[in-house]
Amino acid sequence: MPKTAPLRPRRGHLAETMASLGELLREWLPRQRWFAGKDRLVAELGLLSMTELFPGCLHLLVHTGQGPVPAPGGAPPAGDCYQLLLGVREQPSPRLGRAIIGQVQDGPLAGRTVYDALHDPRSAQLLLERLRHPGKAGPLRFESDPARPVPGGLVPRLLDAEQSNSSLIYGDEFILKLFRRIQPGVNPDLEVPDALARQGCGRVPAPVAWMRTTHPYEATLGVLQPFLHDASDGWTLSLNALASGDDFTVQARELGRAMADVHLALASAFPAGPPGENGRTAAAMTERLTTAAHCVPALQPFVPGLRAAFAALSTCDSGPPAQRIHGDLHLGQVLRAGRDWFVIDFEGEPSRPLSERRSAHSPVRDIAGMLRSFDYAARQRRPWRPEWARRCREAFCAGYAARAGWDPRKKHGLLRAYETDRAVYEVLYEARHRPDWLPVPMAAIERLAVRGD
């Protein structure tokens, strides 16, 4: 393996290093699936933090967007902050292939080739060693639960399916999720599983190690958890059932019970939220509808019926108390291992502010997300199977009611409003990213607006 001279980033060299990497990163970042600004040029690019994790690997926090990079200790900048792990070599291995970002032409790294270090098994193994042995590296902090030791020598592999983050599997025993888009504060994907583990909730894999930063602000960077290698996600299981003509109601009912377990544990682990304010919630939903209809003309004929769904929310009972929830629940966020269901990925929607993702919401929002997911599964191939989705939806709600002590189906106005809001979000997302999928949420829009189901 080629030797790599140690890199010693100094505060005075941050601007010079960023200038030398700028051209490469401006071209590379928009091509990454986890980069949120694919539809606009990277006009502003600033280096917030640079730390040498180990020889030949730099940890960077990079600011993109409009506005100047803030002074040390100042307020968080407008725009986005991304976490990068860059390998730096004079003679990179050909096996790195598509991980190579390019060769630096000038500055402190002139003549060296930089690449995404997560594709490098050596870097991935050294990163695990950092997590196995708590300590510091500049502003970075590596911490772990001493009651859950992690063995060394686990072979890493990078998951290709991630959309908004990057994950490494170690020996099919642990999974390290590295957050790409960084916001100030504790990430819910660390905070929530840790709190649920303390509650004794076995439905969520507990964190065993994590990394965070103290500069330019406190933020979570990554979480290591047990990997359920024998598990299948709910999306795959539901599609397999559809393809085989099998019923899925037993699994859906058990999933409803599992989700109720998680909600009950969340209600115990975190302070209760304020009483539901349906009027304010309805106004926010209506505002999102107006924005979506402006962007997607196909929505416009259904706006009056959809507004009626939100208006009805203002007059119905508030439902269950607001509490911490999952925030982005669907069949891809649940795993079945053996006879048990597990819930993962408590990060919430990465596009939403972290403060919003950590705040209390109605648990009906999670339920609506899962109901919409059953509908998506049923419409993956022709002929569509709306009856299959209806049975799964009923079974899920029945299982939830049996464990939670209240029935989502009896909160019709509340459930309709949250499901409508979710469908509006889906329409906007599909129109922007997957136009071929637009008919799926549009079918729900027609149902919810015209019939009010």
TAGI-V395931 format. One line per field, one symbol per residue. phi: phi as a letter, one per 30 degrees, with the letter a starting at -180 (. if undefined). burial: b if it has 9 or more other ideal C-beta (glycine too) atoms within 8 Angstrom, else e. A space follows every 10 residues. Layout:
BEGIN
phi = ???
burial = ???
END
This chain:
BEGIN
phi = .ddbdeccdc edcedddddd cedddddded ddddddcdcb dddcbbcdab bddaeibccb cccbkcjddd deiddeddjb cbcbccdbbd bdddddhddd clcdcbidce icccaddddc edddddddde ddbelbbidd bcbacddbdc ddiddcbcdc ddccbbbccc hhcbbcccdd ccbdjddedc ddeddddddi dddbeddcaa bbbcbdadad cabcbecddc cbdddddddd dddciddbdd dddddddddd eddddddddb edddeecddd dddddddddd dddddbedde dceedddddd ddddcdddid ddadbdjada ddcbbcbicc cbcbhcdide ddeddddcdd bddddddddd ddddddddcd bdddbddddd dddddddddd ddcdjbcedd cedddddddd edddededdd ddcbedceed ddddeddddd cid
burial = eeebeebebe eebbebbbeb bbebbbbbbb eeebbebeee ebebbbbbbb bbbeebbbbb bbbbbeeeeb eeeeeebebb bbbbbbbbbe ebeeebeebb bbebeebebb ebbbbbbbbb eebbbbbbbb bbeeeebeeb bbebeeeeeb eeebebebbe ebebbbbbbb bebbbbbbbb bbbebebbbb bbbbbbbebe bebbbbbbbb bbbebbeebb bbbbbbbbee bebbbebbbb bbeeeeebbe bbbbbbbbbb bbbbbbbebb eebeebebee bbeebbebbb bbbeebebbe ebbebbbbbb bbbbebeebe ebbbbbbbbb bebbbbbeee bbbbebbbeb ebebeebbeb bbbbbbbbbb bbbbbbbbbe eeeebbebbe bbbbbbbbbb bbbbeebbbe bebbbbbbbb bbbbbbbbbb beeeeeebeb bbbbbbbbbe ebe
END
